[in-house]
Amino acid sequence: MYCRNCGKQIDNNLAQCPYCNVPVNQNQILVEDNGSTWWGVLGCCFPIVGLILYIVWKDTKPKSGKKAGIGALIGFIIGTVLPIAFYAILYGIMFTMGVPY
């Protein structure tokens, strides 16, 4: 199982996490948290989905939630910075060529 506090994999029979010393609830559901890169790709392509997955999974599946959140951040940056840079470069080219805008 995974620790709800630090997200590291721990033995099912432990009463507390050996990494962060937080008591482990023995009744908690075993959840696989492999932190697949595909969650980051999904978050990058659909930033709002990545943000929602991060918020939902940050406690129960921290590795997958982190990947989705990082993907969402990258997708947001690409979706805002690249168009601004494109139009700035286009405006600069038009300005140097003397094309009225």
C-alpha positions in Angstrom: 0.0 0.0 0.0 1.0 3.6 -0.2 1.3 6.1 2.6 -1.4 8.8 2.5 1.1 11.4 3.8 4.3 10.9 1.7 3.0 8.6 -1.0 5.8 6.1 -0.7 5.1 2.4 -1.0 5.1 0.6 2.4 4.4 -2.8 3.7 0.7 -3.7 4.4 1.4 -4.9 7.9 3.0 -1.7 9.3 1.2 0.5 11.8 3.0 3.6 10.8 5.0 4.8 7.7 8.8 4.2 8.2 9.5 7.3 6.1 7.4 9.9 7.6 6.2 8.2 10.9 2.5 8.9 10.2 0.1 6.3 11.5 -1.3 4.1 8.7 -5.0 3.4 8.6 -5.2 -0.4 8.1 -8.7 -0.1 6.6 -7.5 2.2 3.8 -8.1 0.9 0.3 -5.1 -0.4 -1.6 -4.6 1.9 -4.6 -2.0 1.4 -7.3 -0.1 4.6 -7.9 2.4 4.0 -10.6 2.7 7.7 -11.7 2.4 6.9 -15.4 3.7 9.5 -17.8 0.4 9.2 -19.7 -1.3 11.2 -17.0 1.1 14.0 -17.7 0.4 13.8 -21.4 -3.3 13.9 -20.7 -2.8 16.9 -18.5 -0.7 18.6 -21.1 -3.3 18.1 -23.9 -6.2 19.0 -21.6 -4.9 21.3 -18.8 -8.3 21.6 -17.0 -8.5 17.8 -16.8 -5.0 17.6 -15.5 -5.8 20.2 -12.9 -8.9 18.4 -11.8 -7.0 15.0 -11.6 -4.3 16.7 -9.5 -6.8 18.1 -7.0 -8.7 14.8 -6.7 -5.6 12.6 -6.5 -3.1 14.7 -4.5 -3.9 12.7 -1.3 -4.9 9.3 -2.6 -2.6 8.9 -5.6 0.2 11.5 -5.2 2.5 10.2 -8.0 -0.2 10.2 -10.6 -1.7 13.4 -9.4 1.7 15.1 -9.6 2.2 13.9 -13.1 -1.2 15.2 -14.2 -0.6 18.5 -12.4 2.8 19.1 -14.1 1.3 18.2 -17.4 -1.5 20.7 -16.9 1.0 23.4 -16.0 3.1 22.7 -19.1 -0.1 22.6 -21.3 -1.2 25.9 -19.8 2.2 27.5 -20.5 2.3 26.2 -24.0 -1.3 27.3 -24.7 -0.6 30.9 -23.5 3.0 31.6 -24.1 3.4 30.2 -27.7 0.5 32.2 -29.2 1.7 35.4 -27.6 5.2 34.8 -28.9 3.8 33.9 -32.3 1.9 37.2 -32.6 4.7 39.2 -31.2 7.1 37.8 -33.9 4.5 38.3 -36.6 3.9 41.9 -35.5 7.7 42.4 -35.5 8.0 41.1 -39.0 5.1 43.2 -40.3 6.5 46.3 -38.6 10.0 45.8 -40.2 8.4 45.3 -43.6 6.3 48.4 -43.3 3.0 46.5 -43.6 0.1 48.5 -42.1 -1.7 46.6 -39.4 
